[in-house]
Amino acid sequence: MAIGDSQTEGVGDPTGPGGLERGWADRFAESLAARQGGLLYANLAIRGRLIAQVDEQQMEPALAMEPDLVSVVAGLNDVIRPGCDLDAVLDRMDGMQRRLAGTGATVLSITYPDPVGLMPVGRYLADRFAAFNQGLREIAARHGTRLLDVEPVAAATDDRLWCPDRLHLNPFGHERLAAGMVGLVDPEADPDGWLAELPPAPPPGTLRRAATELRWAGAFLAPWAWRRLRGRSSGDGRVARRPRLAPVRQPG
């Protein structure tokens, strides 16, 4: 069972049947199914959801399906917004993980990469991200959640993992995140090997970086800000694409 927002929905990874999103959660489920000979899997995540929406819209359906293993990755859409109440975000995450762990399910979650290495405005968000990540570690420790601690991994901000919007993983990034999550539950997997095969990349020149940041601001930051001003979300009108537990089909 997977709940959350765009990353868990699979935005940035159109490698599913007919070009549909696949994402790390699908890839993770496929990997587990291959290892154990089958798996029932549901994914309730919808892009653009704030953590309160994940809690109020996805938790009850998830609990009703009585999952043995559940991932909860949420809060980023709150944290990147001006005026974010970080304590309220962490309180929601704490409550969700407490309820999920209380059922006896194994709970998985993540921390987030340092935004300074991802986007031009990252330096303005760095302290908030650091506080959010520390809160996520404390919540995970409190409830026995298996946490993939992405923040200290320098390679996690490598451009080769990310879509041009710098917010969503690309297919390779989703593949690598899935491998990291497998390392949390499979004792035979290398828990630190999910980015080990990524060789260092030379840093871009100053002019190239400046041009890239200008394109990013025009193509992604401005439309995002316009949606916020209009009270719109990228997930408006969308529904979960795997709302019920069903057997995992192996790719191609």
C-alpha positions in Angstrom: 0.0 0.0 0.0 1.3 3.4 -1.0 -0.1 6.8 0.1 1.1 10.3 -0.6 1.5 12.9 -3.4 3.1 13.2 -6.8 6.3 11.3 -6.2 4.4 8.2 -5.0 1.9 8.6 -7.8 4.8 8.3 -10.2 5.0 11.7 -11.8 8.1 12.0 -14.0 8.2 8.3 -14.9 5.9 7.7 -17.9 7.2 4.1 -18.4 4.1 2.3 -17.5 1.7 0.7 -20.1 0.7 3.1 -22.7 3.0 5.8 -21.2 1.2 6.0 -17.9 3.1 6.9 -14.8 4.9 4.1 -13.1 7.1 5.6 -10.4 9.2 4.3 -7.5 6.2 2.7 -5.7 5.2 0.6 -8.7 8.8 -0.4 -9.3 9.2 -1.3 -5.6 6.0 -3.4 -5.7 7.2 -5.1 -8.9 10.6 -5.9 -7.2 9.0 -7.4 -4.1 6.6 -9.4 -6.2 9.5 -10.9 -8.2 11.3 -11.7 -5.0 8.4 -13.5 -3.2 6.4 -14.8 -6.2 3.5 -12.3 -6.0 2.0 -9.3 -4.2 -1.2 -7.4 -3.8 -0.6 -3.7 -4.2 -2.7 -0.5 -4.1 -1.5 3.1 -4.6 -3.7 5.9 -3.4 -1.3 8.8 -4.0 -2.4 11.8 -6.0 -0.2 14.7 -7.2 -0.5 18.1 -5.5 -1.9 16.8 -2.3 -1.1 18.5 0.9 -0.4 16.4 4.0 -3.8 17.2 5.5 -5.4 15.9 2.3 -3.4 12.8 2.3 -4.4 12.2 5.9 -8.1 13.0 5.4 -8.6 11.4 2.0 -6.2 8.4 1.9 -5.7 7.1 5.4 -9.2 5.6 6.0 -9.2 3.7 2.6 -5.7 2.5 3.3 -6.5 1.3 6.8 -9.6 -0.4 5.6 -7.5 -2.6 3.2 -5.4 -3.8 6.2 -2.0 -3.6 4.5 1.0 -5.5 5.8 3.4 -3.0 4.3 2.6 0.7 3.7 4.6 3.7 2.5 3.7 7.2 3.6 5.6 10.0 1.8 4.0 13.4 2.1 4.5 16.9 3.3 6.8 18.3 0.5 3.9 20.3 -1.0 3.4 22.0 2.3 7.0 22.6 3.0 7.7 24.5 -0.2 4.8 26.9 0.3 5.3 30.3 1.9 4.0 30.4 5.4 4.2 26.7 6.0 3.3 25.7 9.6 6.0 23.0 10.0 4.8 21.9 13.4 1.3 21.2 12.0 2.8 19.2 9.1 4.9 17.1 11.4 1.9 16.6 13.7 -0.1 15.2 10.8 2.8 12.9 9.8 3.2 11.7 13.4 -0.5 10.9 13.6 -0.5 9.0 10.3 2.6 6.9 11.2 1.2 6.2 14.7 -2.1 4.9 13.3 -0.4 2.8 10.6 2.2 1.3 12.9 -0.6 0.6 15.5 -2.1 -1.9 13.0 1.0 -4.0 13.0 1.9 -2.9 9.5 5.5 -2.2 8.5 5.7 1.5 7.7 8.2 3.0 5.2 9.0 6.7 4.7 11.8 9.0 3.5 13.6 12.3 4.2 14.2 14.8 1.4 17.3 16.0 -0.4 19.0 19.3 0.4 17.1 21.8 -1.8 20.2 23.9 -2.3 21.5 21.3 -4.7 18.2 21.1 -6.6 16.8 24.5 -7.4 17.7 28.2 -7.5 15.4 29.0 -4.6 16.7 26.1 -2.5 18.8 28.3 -0.3 15.7 30.0 1.0 14.2 26.6 1.9 17.3 24.9 3.3 16.6 25.6 7.0 12.9 24.5 6.7 13.9 21.3 4.9 16.5 20.5 7.5 14.0 20.9 10.3 11.4 18.9 8.4 13.9 16.1 7.8 14.9 16.0 11.5 11.3 15.9 12.5 10.8 13.0 10.1 13.7 11.1 11.7 12.2 11.6 15.2 8.8 10.4 14.1 10.2 7.4 12.4 12.2 6.5 15.5 9.1 6.9 17.7 7.0 4.6 15.6 9.5 2.1 14.3 9.2 3.3 10.8 11.8 2.2 8.3 13.2 5.4 7.0 15.3 5.9 3.8 17.4 8.9 4.9 18.0 10.6 1.6 19.2 14.0 2.9 22.8 13.0 3.7 23.3 11.4 0.3 25.1 13.9 -1.9 24.2 12.1 -5.1 20.5 12.5 -4.4 20.6 16.0 -5.9 22.4 14.8 -9.1 20.6 16.3 -12.2 20.6 12.8 -13.7 18.0 11.7 -11.3 15.6 14.6 -11.8 13.1 15.9 -14.3 13.7 19.5 -15.5 11.2 20.8 -12.9 13.6 19.8 -10.1 10.7 18.5 -8.1 10.0 15.1 -9.6 12.3 12.2 -10.2 12.8 11.1 -13.7 12.6 7.3 -14.7 16.2 6.7 -13.5 15.5 8.5 -10.3 12.4 6.5 -9.6 14.3 3.3 -10.3 17.0 4.3 -7.9 14.6 5.3 -5.1 12.7 2.0 -5.5 16.1 0.2 -5.0 16.6 2.2 -1.9 13.2 1.3 -0.5 13.9 -2.4 -1.3 17.0 -2.1 0.8 14.8 -1.2 3.8 12.9 -4.5 3.7 15.0 -7.1 1.9 17.9 -8.3 4.1 19.7 -9.6 1.0 19.7 -6.2 -0.7 22.5 -3.7 -0.2 21.0 -0.9 1.9 23.6 1.6 0.8 23.9 0.6 -2.9 20.9 2.4 -4.3 23.0 5.3 -5.6 26.4 3.6 -5.6 26.4 3.1 -9.3 26.1 6.8 -10.0 29.6 8.1 -10.9 30.4 11.7 -10.0 29.4 14.2 -12.7 31.4 17.4 -13.5 29.7 20.5 -12.2 28.2 22.7 -15.0 29.8 26.0 -15.8 28.5 29.3 -14.4 26.9 30.4 -17.6 25.2 27.1 -18.2 23.9 27.0 -14.7 22.5 30.5 -14.9 20.8 29.7 -18.2 19.3 26.6 -16.8 18.0 28.4 -13.7 16.3 31.1 -15.9 14.6 28.4 -18.0 13.5 26.7 -14.8 12.0 29.8 -13.4 10.0 30.6 -16.5 8.9 27.0 -17.3 8.1 25.8 -13.7 8.3 28.3 -11.0 6.0 30.9 -12.6 3.3 28.4 -13.5 3.5 26.9 -10.0 3.1 30.4 -8.4 0.2 31.2 -10.8 -1.7 28.0 -9.7 -1.2 28.9 -6.0 -2.6 32.4 -6.6 -5.6 30.9 -8.3 -6.1 28.3 -5.6 -5.5 25.5 -8.0 -3.6 22.2 -7.8 -2.0 19.9 -10.3 -4.1 17.1 -8.8 -7.5 18.8 -9.3 -9.9 16.3 -10.8 -7.6 13.4 -10.4 -8.3 10.1 -8.7 -6.0 7.3 -7.4 -4.9 5.1 -10.3 -4.7 1.9 -8.2 -7.4 2.4 -5.6 -7.8 -1.2 -4.6 -5.4 -4.1 -3.8 -4.7 -6.1 -6.9 -1.9 -8.5 -8.1 1.2 -6.8 -9.4 1.9 -7.5 -13.0 5.6 -7.8 -14.0 6.7 -5.3 -16.6 7.1 -6.4 -20.3 
